[in-house]
Amino acid sequence: MSNESLANLLKEERRFAPPADLAARANVTAEAYEQARADRLGFWAAQARRLSWHTEPTQTLDWSNPPFAKWFADGKLNVAYNCVDRHVENGLGDRVALHFEGEPGDTRSITYAELQREVSKAANALTELGVQAGDRVAIYLPMIPEAVVSMLACARIGAPHSLVFGGFSADARVVITADGGYRRGKPSALKPAVDEALTRPGTENVRSVLVVRRTGQEDVAWTEGRDVWWHDLVERQSDRHTPEAFDAEHPLFILYTSGTTGKPKGILHTTGGYLTQISYTHHAVFDLKPESDVFWCTADVGWVTGHSYIVYGPLSNGATEVLYEGTPDTPHRGRWWEIVQKYGVTILYTAPTAIRAAMKWGDDIPAKFDLSSLRVLGSVGEPINPEAWVWYREHIGAGTTPVVDTWWQTETGGIMISPLPGVTETKPGSAQVPLPGISATVVDDDANEVPNGSGGYLVLTEPWPSMLRTIWGDDQRYLDTYWSRFEGRYFAGDGAKKDEDGDIWLLGRVDDVMLVSGHNISTTEVESALVSHPKVAEAAVVGATDPQTTQAICAFVILRGDADLGEEESAALVEELRAHVGKQLGPIAKPKRILPVAELPKTRSGKIMRRLLRDVAENRTLGDVTTLTDSSVMELIQAKLPAAP
Ligand code: 6R9
C-alpha cells in the first residue's frame, strides 16, 4: 500500500465537546494520559489495585520473551470473587447485578447476593461433574442469566471457558447448553446442534452435557449417562463455595474468532492482566458510577464484547446491568427503547449495525419512548459511519449525550482506542485516541510512522495487560499473524489514517481495501459516503476484479424506510448515488455498480461479510456461509443480481 493509500478522502468536520457536568464529575480526566505517559507500567500497576488480589503482584510486565507477555505474574486472584463475592462482602449484596429481560417478556432481577449463590451452586455442580482447574468447558447458551452464571462458575474453579458462537467445536470436558432460546418471537432449539457436533471426531473428551431448560420444548433428545438437566444437578448443590486463588497467568477463556478467512483462531486470555484492563476500561470509557448507573451492552455473551462488557467489566465494577435475550424488533421495532425506558438505562453500548437498522426503521420509533436517562452512548464492532454516529447522538442521545466509538478486537481483550466521555472533543466516525496506558500508531508499508493526514496500517507499539497470550495450541501462528508484518509491533489487520490532529480513524480490514486504477480506496469511506445520502440506510462496498481498473467498486445498499422502487426510479437513484459519492470523495471513488438489496450478509456480531459479497460481485460460488446469522440473505441478494456487465 502506498503512502497516499487509504487516502484522506472523507472530510468530517463536526465536533462535539464533552458535557460540562459530565466532565466535572468524570471518573477519568486528562491527567490519566499524563500519568500513563510518564510511567506506563506504574500506571497499569495502579489499575491492578482496582482488583482484590489473594496475593498482591510485585511484578508488572515480564516481556523477557516477546511477544509472549506475562502481566502481574507473581500475583494470585480469583476472577469470580472479584466479580461477585467482594461486592457482597462490601455490603452491596442487595444491589441488582442483572436485570434480565427475556424475549417473550419474562423478567428476573438478580442481586449480587443471589448471583453469589447461583455461581457457587454452578461451581459445585461442575466440580461434581469432575471438572478441575485447567479443564475446558464449552458454553452454548442463549442470552439468559445461566450464561453469565456458567462463565463465572468456570472462572471460579479455574476451568477456562469457551463460548461457542456460530460454528461448533467442542474439545471440552463438559458442554453447557439449553433446550433452546427465544428469537424473533419463537423458541429456537439449541441442543440438536450440540448433539450433532458431539458425533464428530475431536469431541471424545466431552463427558457431560449440562442442559438448561429455557423454552420447555417437549421433544429434547436425551443421551442417558451424558446429558443432565441444570435444574436437577445445579439446584441441589450447596450455595456456598470457597473460591481458590489462581495465578495471574492462569487461562481464563479461549474464544474462537469468527475468522472471516481461514481456519478459526482460538484466542487465549488469562486472568490478572485481562481483568485489570477490562475493569479499568469499563470504568474509564463509560464513566461508570456503579451506585447510580444502569449499564446495557446489547452484544451477545458469545462475542468478545459480551465477555468483556457484559460479564467481566461491569460485574468487576459492581454495576447494575441489563441482559436482554432477544432481537431489537421483537415484538416491535421499539423494543430496545422500551427497555431503556423501563430500566432507566444510563449507558448503552451497541454496534453500528444496530444503529443503522434503527435509522432505517425511522426516527419516530425511538421518539415514542423516554430515553432521557441515557448519559453515555458507545459503539463497537465496525467503523461507525459519521451519519450513523450523528443519528445515534441526536435521536437516542437527545443531541447532548457523548458517543464513544471504541476500537478493539477479540485479540486485544478490551477497549484500546476510544474517546473518554468527560475529556475528548469527539469527531463522528473516529475512535480518535489510544486510552491511557495504550500505545498505538499508524505505519506505512515500510513500518514508518505516517505523518498526520496520511493513512496506512494500525499497529500497537507496546504490550497491554489484556492482550491475547497466544493462539491456543499454535504459538507459531500467533507470531506469524500478529508479530511478523512489522518487527516488534502488533499488526491489527486494520487500515487506519491519522487526521491533522493526529487522531485515528479506522478504515476497515486491510483485506477489504480496494485497488482501483492504482489508488487504494477504503471500503469504509465509500460506505460512509453512501450512508450520508438521505435515501441510504446501510451500504457494503467491495472491490470486484476488473480488466480495466484492477478492481471496480461494487456497492450493495439498503434504502431507508424500506423504499421499494420501480426499475426506472431505481436506475435514477443509482445514478444519483454515484454522483453523490463522486462529489464527496472524488471521481475515482464512484462505484461502478450499485445494487439496492433488502439485507446484507452479517456475522452474529453484526459485521458485514464482504468476502461473500465479493463472491457475488465476481460471479463465483459462495464461500463458507456458516457464520452468517441468516443464510437466506445471500439467496435474496443473488436473485437481485443482473448478469455481470
Ligand atoms: C470488539 C470486536 C475486531 C475487528 C477489528 C476492526 C473491527 C471493532 C471497531 C472496529 C472500527 C471500531 N472493529 N471495533 N472498526 N471502529 N470501533 O469487534 O472484536 O469481533 O474480534 O473484531 O472489528 O476491524 O479488527 P472482533
Boltz pocket constraint, residues with backbone or C-beta under 6 A from the ligand:
constraints:
  - pocket:
      binder: B
      contacts: [[A, 257], [A, 304], [A, 305], [A, 379], [A, 380], [A, 381], [A, 382], [A, 383], [A, 384], [A, 405], [A, 406], [A, 407], [A, 408], [A, 409], [A, 410], [A, 411], [A, 417], [A, 431], [A, 492], [A, 493], [A, 494], [A, 506], [A, 507], [A, 508], [A, 509], [A, 605]]
      max_distance: 6.0
